[in-house]
Amino acid sequence: MYQPNSKIRNHYNNISSWLENMTSKVILEKNAEAETHFRNIGITFSTNNENTRERIIPFDLIPRIFTNSEWSKLEKGVIQRAKALNAFLSDIYNQGEIVKANIIPKEIIYKKNSFEPAMVGFIPPRGIYSPIVGIDLIRTDTNSYFVLEDNCRTPSGVSYMLENREIMMRMFPDLFLMNRVTPIDNYPTRLLQTLMSLAPEKCENEEPVVVLFTPGPLNSAYYEHSFLSDQMGIEMVESTDLFVEGEFLYMKTVDGPKKVDVVYRRIDDEFLDPLCFNPQSVIGVPGIMDVYRTGGVNICSAPGSGIADDKAIYIYVPKMIEFYLGEQPILDNVETWNCENNDDLKYVVDNIANLVVKEVDGSGGYGMLIGPKSSKLEIDNFKQKLSSNPNGYIAQPLLDLSFTPTLIRNQVEGRRVDLRPFCLIGEKAQLSSGGLTRVAMSEGSFVVNSSQGGGVKDTWVLAE
Amino acid sequence: MLSRTAEYLYWISRYMERAETTARLLDVGYRLSLFPSTKGYNNEWESVLASSGAIDKYKIKYDQIIQKHVEDFLFFDEDNPSSVYNCILNARNNALVVRTSFTPDSWLAINKAYQEILKFKNNKYVSSDLPNLTEWTIEQVNLFRGTISSLLRNDGYNFLFLGLFVERADNSARLLDVKYFVLLPKPEYIGGNIDNMQWSILLRSLSSFRAFRWAYNGEITATKIADFLILNDNCPRSLSFCIQNIVSHLINLKCSPPKVEKIYNSLKDLNATIQQEKIENIVEYGLHEFVSKFITKISSVDADIHREFFN
């Protein structure tokens, strides 16, 4: 919100005066109102903790604001990246040009668990592997954005993006009269259009039938599953609702079996089909992969998409963009050392106190070391883990994530944030006009993950 | 519509309807506990437990039938499948899964009820709160019914109302079954106070106390009450009303006409009997037998619906 010289950035002027006029009593009331609202609509996420099985993510009243020109640069950069990641998937499961060209070493790709042998030589209907890509971005100074992570499997959080806006519009309608905020409520419609555009050629239904496939109510993102299927007006199905007969996938309805054309799955590859992947899976559909491979149904995202958002592959995304699209990357990567390489490993061990070291397969902000924030003992312990399994780690410098004003006990304080906008790729590629801003709620923290107490904010893109 | 969705919708309204019945029974028990009787105070709690069908489970847990325990058991107890808490919890768990199949308002009505009853459950409460709790429950159920009345008239709507009327038919019949002796013509009781009190229990627990006065003039008799609760088409809790509504929501289903017809055929006789029967004949034939047969029939209709649509 502030410039380096402590002046308020222009597009935050309205918000700043609005904040000054709010008494702490009103802030308290509004906070309580937001919390009640989130509980009532049931926007909770599940944790493993028995006592707090349904938790609310802390919601911060102060929106994060992007100007139109800031956003259009991000938009181009994210779309570019999402296209390159899809091109990469299509390439490695087929010709493998990028390996032949010696741009990415083949063992980095083909030895990974997230590489799916069942997909080799198969191109999904309409050629799109990952139609919904979530890119996690951070800002370090006024104009520098970096990509922290790509999410090509089933990125979650878009329901928060939409619900955060709903609650803000409900509680502070005046703000939306003072600021011209680009609406985001067309996202579910666009998502449905995208999914429908990916129906296989064998689709016989007049309008392609799309379903959302959820593992069930115990999944941490279950709210999002039901929210999205509601918003799209499609069925949310579990494994018991689906079955394979002949060349097609059907769902059990009160009218009898109904053919399904596109499955928007929010279930991991491993559990999709016990006949093809994990035979223990009871939440999958036996035979769905056969139907998929013979063009009877589309599965979005394609099994095996996860290889594209692997932390070891991340390093090569800028090169992918040049290789597949012939363009210069618009968004930069964070400098990353891959501990698989001896030179990199040596650098990381020598400089570990200044670096963030992450597990390649880790997520949710667990299993990482933030060098500058850790004790000597913690660092030594981590060094041991690192040297025993260097392939499992990457390291990055500790970036100074941008601060955004956040209400902490009725006071405005700076907290670190990141951003996840959602990119849709079907017949056309488009970016949500906003995204999910996650905020590290404790002072000095760099961890924005909601599983570790991170909060969320409404994210505005101002209209021109 | 998914078979599972239809099943969940059907059960959501069954649970909500049951929550109301349990709350009304508690309300009746509470009122009576305040009236003096020859033995000190009235103890209707046993018949309240029997009416709610929970007496066996209660006796596993408690030796004595006392107000505090009955209240706990019927309102909050997780071991009692028909407790208000369990009904709302189950309705809410179902709603969580099928919230995409009805309006956001319906979800909100159920989820708010759940959030609030969680709070009540965690707070200590005293018996004098009971009227507030029962009133609150009835309000929540009314709110829910209000929201489903603005649904799109599709199969989901009909499954919701099928559930509602199957549950209501069952609840009304069970209540009659437990209290049938009250309505039998026994010369020694006629006109006595005890009768009036028992009659009012019946009518109040079916939320029909005032409605009865409107519907029948003159002297209150057991026969009139039986007629009202069994055969009167204008009484929304009567067996006749429930059956008619089951039939109409059934034939409004747009999915698979052969399945609808199958169930309709098995219901036809019951519907015809209840439309043409005279209350005097029922009393003569045996009120208890009539009601028992009715309960069996309703549970076979329920089984038919499950078999044809939810599998």
Boltz contact constraints between the chains, C-beta under 6 A:
constraints:
  - contact:
      token1: [A, 39]
      token2: [B, 115]
      max_distance: 6.0
  - contact:
      token1: [A, 40]
      token2: [B, 108]
      max_distance: 6.0
  - contact:
      token1: [A, 40]
      token2: [B, 111]
      max_distance: 6.0
  - contact:
      token1: [A, 40]
      token2: [B, 112]
      max_distance: 6.0
  - contact:
      token1: [A, 42]
      token2: [B, 111]
      max_distance: 6.0
  - contact:
      token1: [A, 217]
      token2: [B, 96]
      max_distance: 6.0
  - contact:
      token1: [A, 226]
      token2: [B, 99]
      max_distance: 6.0
  - contact:
      token1: [A, 226]
      token2: [B, 100]
      max_distance: 6.0
  - contact:
      token1: [A, 229]
      token2: [B, 100]
      max_distance: 6.0
  - contact:
      token1: [A, 230]
      token2: [B, 100]
      max_distance: 6.0
  - contact:
      token1: [A, 235]
      token2: [B, 2]
      max_distance: 6.0
  - contact:
      token1: [A, 236]
      token2: [B, 100]
      max_distance: 6.0
  - contact:
      token1: [A, 241]
      token2: [B, 2]
      max_distance: 6.0
  - contact:
      token1: [A, 241]
      token2: [B, 4]
      max_distance: 6.0
  - contact:
      token1: [A, 252]
      token2: [B, 3]
      max_distance: 6.0
  - contact:
      token1: [A, 253]
      token2: [B, 1]
      max_distance: 6.0
  - contact:
      token1: [A, 253]
      token2: [B, 2]
      max_distance: 6.0
  - contact:
      token1: [A, 254]
      token2: [B, 1]
      max_distance: 6.0
  - contact:
      token1: [A, 254]
      token2: [B, 3]
      max_distance: 6.0
  - contact:
      token1: [A, 254]
      token2: [B, 6]
      max_distance: 6.0
  - contact:
      token1: [A, 254]
      token2: [B, 155]
      max_distance: 6.0
  - contact:
      token1: [A, 254]
      token2: [B, 255]
      max_distance: 6.0
  - contact:
      token1: [A, 254]
      token2: [B, 309]
      max_distance: 6.0
  - contact:
      token1: [A, 255]
      token2: [B, 255]
      max_distance: 6.0
  - contact:
      token1: [A, 255]
      token2: [B, 256]
      max_distance: 6.0
